[in-house]
Amino acid sequence: MRLGIVSDTHGHVKNTLDAVRMLESLGVDEVLHCGDIGSTEIPRLFAQWRAHFVFGNCDPDAGPLSMAIGAAGLLCHNRFGDITLADRRIALIHSDDARLFRQSITSGTYDLVCYGHTHEAEQHREGKTLVLNPGALYRATPHSIAIVELETMEATIIPL
C-alpha cells in the first residue's frame, strides 16, 4: 500500500491541486493530511481517495472543516488520528501540541508518525518508528509532499 502525505495547505487551492496531480501520477492508495487545512475547499480536492485529516493550529473553526471533510466522504480525526492501514499503526498529528507529538514518537506504539506544522520536510527513525514531515504546500521552498510504501516503511519526500 502506498500512502500520500500532505500538510499545511492553508487553503491554497492551486498548490493543493499541484500536489493532487503528483499524487495521482504516483498511484497512491490513500492520503493523510497533517493539518492546517485552511479552507473548506481543500478536502474535496482529495475526494478520489480515502483521505484522513487532522486539524492544526491554523484550523480554529473546526466545525465547517469537519463538515466539508464529511461531505467529501473523507475521514476527520480532529486533532489526532490513530489509524491502522496494511497492518501498520499510524499516528497523524499536526505537532503543535509538542507533548502529544513527543509521546506519539516515544511510545513505541506507532510504526509511522506523520506530522506537519514546521513547514520543513524531514524524516528520521526513533526505534521502530518512522517520523515523517512531508513539508508544506504553503510558505515552504520548495513545496513538497511525501509518499510511504507501507510494506517496506520507506518514505520519499517529493518537491513540487
C-alpha positions as CSV (number, residue, x, y, z in Angstrom):
1,M,0.0,0.0,0.0
2,R,1.3,3.4,-1.0
3,L,0.4,6.4,1.2
4,G,0.4,10.0,0.1
5,I,1.1,12.5,2.8
6,V,0.5,16.3,2.6
7,S,0.4,19.1,5.2
8,D,-0.1,22.8,5.7
9,T,-2.2,23.6,2.6
10,H,-3.5,26.7,4.4
11,G,-6.4,27.0,1.9
12,H,-4.2,27.4,-1.2
13,V,-6.2,25.6,-3.9
14,K,-3.6,25.9,-6.7
15,N,-0.7,24.5,-4.6
16,T,-3.0,21.7,-3.4
17,L,-4.0,20.9,-7.0
18,D,-0.3,20.6,-7.9
19,A,0.0,18.1,-5.0
20,V,-3.1,16.2,-6.1
21,R,-1.7,15.8,-9.7
22,M,1.5,14.5,-8.3
23,L,-0.3,12.0,-6.0
24,E,-2.3,10.8,-9.0
25,S,0.8,10.2,-11.0
26,L,2.4,8.3,-8.1
27,G,-0.6,6.0,-7.8
28,V,-1.2,6.4,-4.1
29,D,-3.9,4.4,-2.4
30,E,-4.8,6.7,0.5
31,V,-3.9,10.2,1.6
32,L,-3.1,11.7,5.0
33,H,-3.3,15.4,5.6
34,C,-1.3,16.6,8.7
35,G,-3.3,19.7,9.5
36,D,-3.5,23.4,8.8
37,I,-6.1,22.7,6.1
38,G,-7.1,26.3,6.0
39,S,-10.3,26.2,3.9
40,T,-13.4,24.2,3.3
41,E,-12.4,24.0,-0.4
42,I,-9.4,21.7,0.3
43,P,-11.0,18.4,1.4
44,R,-13.0,17.9,-1.8
45,L,-9.7,18.0,-3.8
46,F,-8.8,14.7,-2.2
47,A,-12.2,13.0,-2.8
48,Q,-10.8,10.4,-5.2
49,W,-9.0,8.7,-2.4
50,R,-9.8,7.5,1.1
51,A,-8.3,10.5,2.9
52,H,-7.7,11.3,6.5
53,F,-7.5,14.8,8.0
54,V,-6.4,16.3,11.3
55,F,-6.7,19.9,12.4
56,G,-3.7,22.2,13.0
57,N,-3.3,25.4,14.9
58,C,-4.5,27.4,11.9
59,D,-7.7,25.5,11.8
60,P,-9.6,27.2,14.6
61,D,-13.1,26.9,13.1
62,A,-13.2,23.1,13.1
63,G,-17.0,22.8,12.6
64,P,-17.1,23.9,8.9
65,L,-13.9,22.0,8.1
66,S,-15.3,18.8,9.7
67,M,-18.5,19.2,7.7
68,A,-16.5,19.7,4.5
69,I,-14.4,16.6,5.1
70,G,-17.6,14.6,5.8
71,A,-19.4,16.0,2.8
72,A,-16.5,14.8,0.6
73,G,-16.8,11.3,2.1
74,L,-13.5,11.6,3.9
75,L,-12.3,10.9,7.4
76,C,-11.9,13.6,10.1
77,H,-9.8,12.7,13.1
78,N,-10.0,16.1,14.8
79,R,-6.6,16.8,16.4
80,F,-5.1,13.3,16.4
81,G,-5.5,10.3,14.2
82,D,-4.7,6.7,15.3
83,I,-5.0,4.8,12.1
84,T,-4.2,1.2,11.1
85,L,-3.5,0.5,7.4
86,A,-1.9,-2.6,6.0
87,D,-1.1,-3.8,9.5
88,R,0.8,-0.6,10.2
89,R,-0.2,1.7,13.1
90,I,0.0,5.3,12.2
91,A,-0.3,8.5,14.2
92,L,-1.5,11.5,12.3
93,I,-0.8,14.8,14.1
94,H,-0.1,18.4,13.3
95,S,2.7,18.6,16.1
96,D,1.8,22.0,17.6
97,D,1.0,20.0,20.7
98,A,4.6,19.2,21.5
99,R,3.8,16.9,24.4
100,L,1.4,14.7,22.5
101,F,3.7,14.7,19.5
102,R,6.7,13.6,21.5
103,Q,4.6,11.0,23.3
104,S,3.4,9.6,19.9
105,I,7.0,9.1,18.8
106,T,8.5,7.7,22.0
107,S,5.6,5.4,23.0
108,G,6.8,2.6,20.7
109,T,3.1,2.2,19.7
110,Y,3.4,3.5,16.1
111,D,5.2,2.3,13.1
112,L,4.7,5.7,11.5
113,V,4.2,9.2,12.9
114,C,3.1,11.8,10.3
115,Y,3.2,15.4,11.2
116,G,3.2,19.0,9.9
117,H,3.4,22.5,11.4
118,T,7.1,23.2,10.8
119,H,6.8,23.6,7.0
120,E,10.1,21.7,6.7
121,A,10.3,18.2,5.1
122,E,12.2,15.7,7.1
123,Q,12.2,12.0,8.1
124,H,14.1,10.1,10.7
125,R,13.7,6.9,12.8
126,E,13.3,6.6,16.5
127,G,13.4,3.0,17.4
128,K,10.9,1.2,15.2
129,T,9.0,4.4,14.4
130,L,9.4,6.3,11.2
131,V,8.8,10.0,11.9
132,L,7.8,12.0,8.8
133,N,7.0,15.5,7.9
134,P,6.1,15.9,4.2
135,G,6.9,19.6,4.2
136,A,4.2,22.1,3.3
137,L,2.1,23.3,0.4
138,Y,2.3,26.9,1.6
139,R,5.2,29.0,2.9
140,A,7.8,26.5,2.0
141,T,10.6,26.5,-0.5
142,P,10.1,24.1,-2.3
143,H,6.5,23.0,-1.7
144,S,6.7,19.2,-1.0
145,I,4.7,16.1,-0.3
146,A,5.7,12.6,0.7
147,I,4.9,9.0,-0.1
148,V,5.3,6.0,2.1
149,E,5.4,2.4,1.0
150,L,3.8,0.7,4.0
151,E,5.2,-2.8,3.1
152,T,8.8,-1.6,3.4
153,M,8.2,1.5,5.5
154,E,10.3,3.5,3.1
155,A,9.4,7.2,2.7
156,T,10.3,9.6,-0.2
157,I,9.9,13.4,0.1
158,I,8.9,14.8,-3.3
159,P,9.5,18.5,-4.1
160,L,6.8,20.0,-6.3
